[in-house]
Amino acid sequence: MTSLRVGGLILLACAFVAGGAAVGLWVLSDARWQAHLDRAERVGALLHAAITTQGTMPPGLVATTLPELEAALADKGQFERLPDAPRPAFVTQLTLLADSGATGRGAPLALAIVSPELRYPLAGLTRRADQPQAETLSILSRQLGTYCSEPVLYARRGEAPWLRIAGPGVWDCASHPADLRGPAAIGAAIALAVLVTLILNTAGQFSDFAQALANRRRVGGADSYDSTGPQELRDIVAAVNASLDLERDMLARRALVLSGVSHDLGTPATRLRLRAALIEDADLRARFDADIDRMTGIIESVLTYTRAELDAEPPRQVSLTSLVEAVVDDYRDLGSPVSLRETAPITVQGGPSLFMSRRGHGAVPEERKVIVTARPVVLTRALTNLVDNALKYGRRATVWLETSSEWVVIRVEDEGGDTSAEEMDALTAPFLRGAGAGAVDGYGMGLTIASTVAALHGGELSFEQGARGLIARLRLRRA
């Protein structure tokens, strides 16, 4: 696909061409129609002259004199009974009075229009009181040419014979010019629909890419994106792919460096432990061991955080219910005060019955499994960090699940913690610890890792005040 600049100019040119063609066809059709009506009006004036002088009929009209029997029917106004009258016969009769101030030639003009389609409206024929017959007949002829019918005009001036006048080239449907206004409007509508479709499709490509980029950290998100659409979008996609490759390369290098540091510190740490064992002062020896443990623990925490950022673990479908139960059982086996709260059954309201006015209620079985697409290793680490945090700052931890059609929330509530929800939200940054963390082991990375894992699963980590303590909410999207 071309660039937006070139494509926009092409679409603009096509829109002008389509609009110009539609307007041109409309104007041409209207001009042809007006010319047809003007010709019918001129034929009416010439017809009056031919009837008055009993001369030659104008082009497009054919006149014949009615025989005596048919003329007798016409005198009685029974035009529908004439053998050559159209069938069915709709008769429109009128009489044009003699022109005022006319000479001896002045005489009334009796007219009858027999049509198989309609009776013609006569209200607009007279424009003024002293209107001549020729002008009235011109207006009538224009009206006959307006409608699509096959009318036959019967005319008699004064005592002259009745004339049967047909207008196959003036008043019939075949004489009407082709009406191009409908095709012009349809063509303009099609061109507009194509233009709008192309614009919406192009805008949709940008929106789809923006949505895909927003969901990049979700489970199953793409590592790179296809370069489709206009040139500008392909340039943006290529730049984003290059940025993602650079970001992954930098994270991999960081993890490699940290892995090397962790490995290289193993030998000095071991030697330090051996030398610390030679210290006779037990208190000093314990402090040495604690510092060594803290040093290696900090490095391992940072390495775990970096590995979580790398998003290296492939996602798969897991039972979140079983995962949470397994984590809680592990703590129980170690004697830790961690409990699993039963998830409240989901109540479903049924439809009305034919025999009861009340609606029935039902509950989804409690043994249901919450299935999510997740990375179970890092998710277990995040849940463990939240439970450890609840045990460190409270007397016990309670875990339970809340589910919806799009989200699942793992809630971990402590008991007796003094830290507020606002303070805990701030502690998700790396190496930040609470005010009361001096007597508690830790490195300030547990909540950071949990927050990163939540973002990897399209969710978030938040805190709220519960009835007994602080509640950590690990919200995950059910991808």
C-alpha positions in Angstrom: 0.0 0.0 0.0 1.2 3.5 -0.8 1.9 6.2 1.8 -0.9 8.2 3.4 0.3 11.3 1.5 0.1 9.7 -2.0 -3.0 7.6 -1.1 -4.7 10.7 0.3 -4.0 12.7 -2.9 -5.3 9.8 -5.0 -8.4 9.5 -2.9 -9.0 13.3 -3.1 -8.6 13.3 -6.9 -10.9 10.3 -7.2 -13.5 12.1 -5.0 -13.3 15.2 -7.1 -13.7 13.1 -10.3 -16.6 11.1 -8.9 -18.3 14.2 -7.6 -17.8 16.1 -10.9 -19.1 13.1 -12.9 -22.2 12.9 -10.7 -22.9 16.6 -10.9 -22.2 16.5 -14.7 -24.7 13.7 -15.2 -27.2 15.4 -13.0 -27.0 18.7 -14.9 -27.0 16.9 -18.3 -30.0 14.9 -17.4 -31.8 18.0 -16.1 -30.9 19.9 -19.3 -32.2 17.1 -21.5 -35.4 17.0 -19.6 -36.0 20.7 -19.8 -35.3 20.5 -23.5 -37.8 17.8 -23.9 -40.5 19.8 -22.1 -39.7 22.9 -24.1 -40.1 20.9 -27.3 -43.4 19.6 -26.1 -44.5 23.1 -25.3 -43.5 24.4 -28.8 -45.3 21.4 -30.3 -48.5 22.6 -28.5 -48.2 26.0 -30.0 -47.7 24.6 -33.5 -50.6 22.2 -32.9 -53.0 25.1 -32.2 -51.9 26.7 -35.4 -52.4 23.5 -37.3 -55.9 23.0 -35.9 -56.8 26.6 -36.5 -55.6 26.7 -40.1 -56.3 22.9 -40.8 -52.7 22.8 -41.9 -49.9 20.2 -41.5 -49.3 18.8 -38.0 -46.0 19.5 -36.3 -43.3 16.8 -36.3 -44.0 14.0 -33.9 -47.8 14.3 -34.0 -50.2 12.2 -36.2 -53.8 13.4 -36.7 -56.7 11.6 -38.2 -60.4 12.7 -38.7 -62.9 10.6 -36.8 -65.6 8.9 -38.8 -69.3 9.9 -38.3 -70.1 7.1 -35.8 -67.1 7.8 -33.7 -67.7 11.6 -34.0 -71.2 11.0 -32.7 -69.7 9.3 -29.6 -67.3 12.1 -29.2 -70.1 14.7 -29.3 -71.7 12.8 -26.4 -68.5 12.9 -24.5 -68.2 9.0 -24.6 -64.6 9.0 -25.6 -63.9 5.8 -23.7 -66.1 3.9 -26.1 -64.1 5.0 -29.1 -62.5 1.9 -30.8 -59.1 3.5 -31.1 -59.0 4.8 -27.5 -56.4 3.4 -25.1 -57.5 0.7 -22.7 -58.1 1.2 -19.8 -59.4 4.7 -20.7 -59.0 7.6 -18.2 -60.7 10.6 -19.8 -59.7 14.2 -19.1 -62.0 16.8 -20.8 -61.7 20.6 -21.1 -62.9 23.4 -23.3 -60.8 26.4 -24.3 -63.0 29.4 -24.9 -62.5 31.6 -27.9 -59.8 34.2 -27.5 -61.1 37.6 -26.3 -61.1 40.2 -29.1 -60.7 37.5 -31.7 -61.9 38.0 -35.2 -64.4 35.9 -37.0 -62.0 33.0 -36.9 -62.4 32.8 -33.1 -64.1 29.6 -31.9 -64.0 27.5 -28.7 -61.7 24.5 -28.7 -63.0 21.2 -27.2 -60.3 18.8 -26.0 -60.4 15.3 -24.5 -57.3 13.4 -23.4 -57.6 9.6 -23.1 -54.8 7.9 -21.2 -54.3 4.3 -20.1 -52.5 5.5 -17.0 -54.0 8.6 -15.4 -56.3 11.6 -15.5 -54.3 14.8 -16.0 -54.5 17.7 -13.5 -55.9 20.8 -15.1 -55.4 23.3 -12.3 -52.1 24.7 -13.6 -53.2 25.3 -17.2 -54.7 28.8 -16.8 -52.2 31.4 -15.7 -54.3 34.5 -16.4 -57.8 35.5 -17.4 -57.0 36.6 -21.0 -54.7 33.7 -21.8 -54.8 32.7 -25.5 -55.8 29.2 -26.6 -52.3 28.7 -28.1 -50.6 29.3 -24.8 -53.0 27.1 -22.9 -52.5 24.3 -25.4 -48.7 24.7 -25.1 -49.0 24.3 -21.4 -51.2 21.3 -21.8 -48.7 19.7 -24.3 -45.9 20.3 -21.8 -48.0 18.6 -19.2 -48.6 15.6 -21.5 -44.9 15.3 -22.1 -44.2 15.4 -18.4 -45.9 12.1 -17.5 -44.9 8.7 -18.8 -48.1 7.6 -20.6 -49.4 7.0 -24.1 -52.2 9.7 -24.3 -54.4 10.3 -27.3 -55.8 13.8 -27.8 -59.2 14.4 -29.3 -59.7 18.0 -30.5 -62.5 19.9 -32.2 -62.5 23.6 -32.9 -66.0 25.2 -33.3 -68.0 23.1 -35.7 -65.0 21.5 -37.4 -64.7 17.7 -37.5 -63.2 15.8 -34.5 -59.5 15.0 -34.8 -57.7 12.1 -33.2 -54.1 13.3 -32.4 -51.4 10.9 -31.2 -47.9 12.0 -30.2 -45.6 9.0 -30.4 -42.6 11.2 -30.6 -43.6 13.9 -28.2 -45.9 12.6 -25.4 -45.1 8.9 -25.0 -42.6 7.3 -22.7 -40.2 6.5 -25.5 -39.7 10.3 -26.2 -38.5 11.0 -22.7 -34.7 11.4 -22.4 -32.8 9.0 -20.3 -32.9 10.1 -16.6 -29.3 9.9 -15.4 -29.9 11.4 -12.0 -30.5 8.1 -10.3 -27.3 6.5 -11.7 -25.4 9.7 -10.8 -26.7 9.6 -7.2 -25.9 5.9 -6.9 -22.5 6.4 -8.4 -21.8 9.2 -6.0 -23.0 7.1 -3.0 -20.8 4.2 -4.1 -17.8 6.5 -4.5 -18.5 7.9 -1.0 -18.9 4.5 0.5 -15.6 3.3 -1.0 -13.9 6.5 0.2 -15.3 6.1 3.7 -14.4 2.4 3.8 -10.8 3.1 2.8 -10.5 5.8 5.4 -12.0 3.6 8.1 -9.9 0.7 7.2 -6.7 2.8 7.3 -7.8 4.3 10.7 -8.6 0.8 11.9 -5.1 -0.4 11.0 -3.6 2.3 13.2 -6.1 1.5 16.0 -5.5 -2.2 15.9 -1.7 -1.6 16.1 -2.2 0.8 19.0 -4.4 -1.8 20.8 -1.9 -4.6 20.1 0.9 -2.4 21.4 -1.1 -1.5 24.5 -1.6 -5.2 25.2 2.1 -6.1 24.6 2.8 -7.0 28.1 -0.3 -9.3 28.4 0.1 -13.0 28.3 0.5 -14.2 24.8 1.4 -10.8 23.4 3.4 -10.7 20.2 7.2 -10.3 20.4 7.1 -8.3 17.1 4.4 -7.0 14.7 3.7 -7.4 11.0 4.4 -4.4 8.8 1.0 -4.0 7.0 -0.9 -0.9 6.0 0.3 2.4 4.6 4.0 3.3 4.5 3.8 5.5 7.6 2.3 2.7 9.6 4.9 0.3 8.4 7.6 2.8 9.4 6.1 3.0 12.9 5.8 -0.8 13.2 9.4 -1.2 12.1 10.6 1.4 14.6 8.6 -0.3 17.4 10.0 -3.7 16.5 13.5 -2.3 16.5 12.8 -0.7 19.9 11.4 -3.9 21.3 14.4 -5.9 20.0 16.8 -3.3 21.7 14.8 -3.5 24.9 14.9 -7.3 25.0 18.6 -7.2 24.2 19.3 -4.8 27.0 17.3 -6.9 29.5 19.1 -10.0 28.4 22.5 -8.3 28.8 21.4 -7.1 32.3 20.3 -10.6 33.2 23.6 -12.0 31.8 25.6 -9.5 33.8 23.7 -10.2 37.0 24.0 -14.0 36.5 27.7 -13.6 36.0 27.9 -11.4 39.1 25.9 -13.9 41.1 28.1 -16.8 39.9 31.3 -14.9 40.4 30.3 -13.9 43.9 29.7 -17.5 44.9 33.4 -18.3 45.4 34.3 -15.2 47.4 31.1 -15.7 49.5 32.1 -19.2 50.2 35.6 -18.2 51.2 34.1 -15.5 53.4 31.9 -18.0 55.1 34.9 -20.3 55.7 36.9 -17.5 57.2 34.0 -16.3 59.2 33.8 -19.8 60.7 37.3 -19.2 62.2 36.1 -16.2 64.1 35.8 -17.2 67.8 33.4 -14.4 68.7 30.0 -16.1 68.0 28.1 -12.8 67.8 30.6 -11.3 65.3 30.5 -14.5 63.2 26.8 -14.4 63.0 26.9 -10.8 61.8 29.4 -11.8 59.1 27.1 -14.6 57.9 24.1 -12.3 57.9 25.8 -9.7 55.8 26.9 -12.4 53.3 23.4 -13.8 53.1 22.0 -10.3 52.6 24.5 -9.6 49.8 23.7 -12.7 47.9 19.9 -12.3 48.6 19.9 -8.9 47.1 21.6 -10.1 43.9 19.2 -13.0 43.6 16.2 -10.7 44.1 17.4 -8.4 41.3 18.1 -11.3 39.1 14.6 -12.7 39.7 13.1 -9.3 38.9 15.1 -9.0 35.7 14.0 -12.5 34.6 10.4 -11.5 35.1 10.9 -8.5 33.0 12.4 -10.6 30.3 9.1 -12.4 30.0 11.0 -15.6 29.1 8.6 -18.2 30.5 6.1 -19.4 27.9 2.4 -18.9 28.9 0.1 -21.9 29.2 -3.3 -22.7 30.5 -3.3 -23.4 34.3 -5.8 -23.9 37.0 -5.4 -20.9 39.2 -7.5 -22.5 41.8 -5.1 -25.4 42.1 -2.1 -23.1 42.0 -3.4 -21.0 44.9 -4.3 -24.1 46.9 -0.9 -25.6 46.3 0.8 -22.4 47.6 -1.4 -22.2 50.7 -0.8 -26.0 51.4 3.0 -25.4 51.2 2.7 -22.7 53.9 0.5 -24.9 56.1 3.0 -27.8 55.8 5.6 -25.4 57.3 3.3 -24.4 60.1 2.6 -20.9 58.8 -0.7 -19.3 59.7 -2.0 -19.1 56.1 -5.6 -20.0 55.3 -7.7 -20.3 52.1 -11.1 -18.8 52.2 -13.8 -20.6 50.2 -14.9 -18.6 47.1 -18.6 -17.6 47.4 -20.7 -19.6 45.0 -22.0 -17.7 42.0 -25.8 -17.4 42.1 -27.6 -17.5 38.7 -31.2 -16.2 38.4 -33.3 -18.4 36.1 -36.2 -17.4 33.9 -39.9 -17.2 34.8 -41.9 -20.4 34.9 -45.2 -21.1 33.3 -46.5 -22.3 36.6 -44.8 -19.9 39.0 -44.5 -16.1 39.1 -41.2 -16.2 41.0 -37.9 -16.7 39.3 -35.8 -19.7 40.3 -32.2 -19.4 41.6 -29.2 -21.7 41.1 -25.6 -21.8 42.1 -22.5 -22.8 40.1 -20.8 -25.9 41.8 -18.1 -24.9 44.2 -15.6 -27.4 42.7 -15.4 -25.3 39.6 -11.8 -24.5 38.4 -10.7 -21.1 37.4 -8.7 -21.6 34.2 -6.3 -18.8 33.0 -3.5 -18.4 30.5 -0.5 -17.6 32.7 3.1 -18.2 33.5 2.8 -20.4 36.5 6.4 -20.1 37.8 6.5 -16.3 38.0 2.8 -16.2 39.1 3.7 -18.5 42.0 6.6 -16.3 42.9 4.3 -13.2 43.0 1.7 -14.9 45.2 4.5 -16.2 47.5 5.8 -12.6 47.8 2.4 -11.3 48.8 1.8 -14.0 51.4 5.3 -13.5 52.8 4.6 -9.8 53.0 1.3 -10.4 54.8 3.1 -12.7 57.3 5.9 -10.3 57.9 3.7 -7.3 58.7 0.7 -9.1 60.1 -0.1 -12.1 62.3 -1.6 -14.3 59.6 -2.6 -14.3 55.9 -5.9 -15.2 54.2 -6.1 -16.0 50.5 -9.1 -16.2 48.2 -10.2 -15.7 44.6 -12.7 -13.5 43.0 -13.7 -14.1 39.3 -15.6 -12.4 36.5 -15.9 -13.0 32.8 -12.8 -10.9 32.0 -10.8 -10.8 35.3 -9.6 -12.9 38.2 -8.4 -11.4 41.4 -6.2 -13.1 44.0 -6.7 -11.4 47.3 -4.3 -11.7 50.2 -5.3 -10.2 53.5 -3.1 -9.8 56.5 -4.2 -9.2 60.1 -3.0 -6.4 62.3 -0.7 -4.7 59.8 -0.2 -0.9 60.4 0.8 0.1 56.9 -1.9 2.0 54.9 -3.0 1.2 51.4 -1.5 4.4 50.0 1.9 3.6 51.6 1.8 0.1 50.1 1.1 1.4 46.6 4.3 3.5 46.9 6.3 0.5 48.1 6.0 -1.3 44.7 9.0 0.6 43.5 12.3 -1.4 43.7 14.3 -1.4 47.0 11.7 0.6 49.0 10.6 -0.7 52.3 8.0 0.4 54.9 8.7 2.4 58.0 8.4 -0.7 60.2 10.6 -3.0 58.1 13.8 -2.6 60.1 13.2 -5.8 62.1 11.9 -7.7 59.2 14.0 -9.6 56.7 13.7 -8.5 53.1 15.3 -6.5 50.3 12.4 -4.3 49.0 11.9 -6.3 45.8 8.9 -8.6 46.7 6.1 -6.1 45.8 8.1 -4.9 42.7 8.2 -8.5 41.4 4.5 -9.0 42.1 3.6 -5.8 40.3 5.7 -6.7 37.3 4.1 -10.2 37.2 0.6 -8.6 37.3 1.5 -6.3 34.4 2.8 -9.3 32.4 -0.7 -10.8 32.8 -2.5 -7.7 31.7 -3.5 -6.7 35.2 -2.2 -4.7 38.2 -1.3 -4.9 41.8 -3.3 -2.7 44.2 -4.1 -2.4 47.9 -7.2 -1.7 49.9 -8.1 -1.6 53.6 -10.0 -4.7 54.7 -12.0 -5.6 57.8 -9.1 -7.2 59.6 -6.1 -5.7 57.9 -4.6 -4.7 54.5 -5.7 -6.5 51.4 -3.4 -7.0 48.4 -5.3 -7.4 45.1 -3.4 -9.2 42.3 -5.7 -8.7 39.3 -5.1 -10.8 36.2 -6.8 -10.8 32.9 -8.4 -14.1 31.9 -6.7 -14.3 28.5 
